[in-house]
Amino acid sequence: MVVTWRRPKPLGERPKLMEIAGVDKVFGGDVLALQEMNLVVNEGDFISLLGPSGCGKSTALRLIAGLMHPTRGQIAWASGEAEIGVVFQEPTLMPWATVEQNVYLPFRLKGRSFAEVAQDIHLALKLVGLEAFAKSYPRELSGGMKMRVSIARAMVTRPKLILMDEPFAALDEITRHKLNKDLLELKEKIASTVIFVTHSVFESVFLSDRIVVMAARPGRVARELTVDAPYPRGEAFRTSAEYAALCRTASDALHAAMGETA
Ligand SMILES: Nc1ncnc2c1ncn2[C@@H]1O[C@H](COP(=O)(O)OP(=O)(O)OP(=O)(O)O)[C@@H](O)[C@H]1O
């Protein structure tokens, strides 16, 4: 695995990675979880899906992951092939396996031997700051460290797109801030694309360059915002007037979307 330090191209110049076109998802014949979703995802985007409970954020992620199929519409990959890694809210680690064995899992599922990919595993652990814990078991790690293992596992095969479903929601605020910052650095190093589900206006503004604001009943995209602030972003950005103003804009958009709920 080669670590690249390539910056994503500016918004508007990025090649298309995948497209969600006119997607509906209906459960049980009458629950319209997602209505007419349209979204173009470009290489290098950091997109947050921001919205209240029940607006279809997880449904959208599961559709993109191919864990289920749309009722109507399509999800098309520019390369013709979906290459994704997924990080869930819970780290979902195998308790009986070491950290490196957990990170090995996606390769094992592809039939690769550990020896063949050991270097990739160790580089992924290094990138999340856990190279010294390769032989530890999940029970020996803090919540934040377990989440780092989960992130290493999602990126070890170098997927084009990493899907993250509220990965830091269960962590304390200090750990969450640290992981937010580390995630941005990591994304830059591996030149990946991220779709990140969150309830938090603050987290979405800190991380993303595009925020897709969603509304509920039925779940749908209400509007899209661009966060026009340069990366790298750190604590100076988090405490800036610019960040406060961007949070205000996103919060207003979210409240407007919730007000539109039928
Ligand atoms: N498997 C399912 N069967 C029936 N209804 C479902 C199913 N999955 C989701 N729904 C419904 O679809 C709607 C959207 O759910 P989804 O979990 O995608 O929302 P969400 O925005 O991710 O919510 P949260 O933030 O609470 O996780 C909700 O009304 C939910 O109850």
The ligand as a Gaussian input file, in Angstrom:
#p B3LYP/6-31G(d) Opt

LIG

0 1
 N      -35.858000      -2.486000       7.619000
 C      -36.810000      -1.575000       7.779000
 N      -38.120000      -1.903000       7.774000
 C      -39.097000      -0.979000       7.921000
 N      -38.859000       0.344000       8.058000
 C      -37.594000       0.741000       8.071000
 C      -36.490000      -0.170000       7.934000
 N      -35.318000       0.538000       7.971000
 C      -35.694000       1.817000       8.126000
 N      -37.030000       1.957000       8.178000
 C      -37.784000       3.205000       8.317000
 O      -37.323000       4.088000       7.306000
 C      -37.187000       5.414000       7.792000
 C      -35.764000       5.902000       7.631000
 O      -34.919000       5.158000       8.496000
 P      -33.332000       5.367000       8.598000
 O      -32.836000       4.406000       9.628000
 O      -32.749000       5.311000       7.260000
 O      -33.269000       6.854000       9.156000
 P      -32.043000       7.619000       9.806000
 O      -32.092000       8.995000       9.267000
 O      -30.780000       6.860000       9.593000
 O      -32.440000       7.605000      11.346000
 P      -31.473000       7.596000      12.648000
 O      -30.742000       8.895000      12.630000
 O      -32.453000       7.478000      13.788000
 O      -30.582000       6.400000      12.524000
 C      -37.684000       5.377000       9.231000
 O      -39.030000       5.745000       9.252000
 C      -37.513000       3.932000       9.624000
 O      -38.405000       3.569000      10.639000

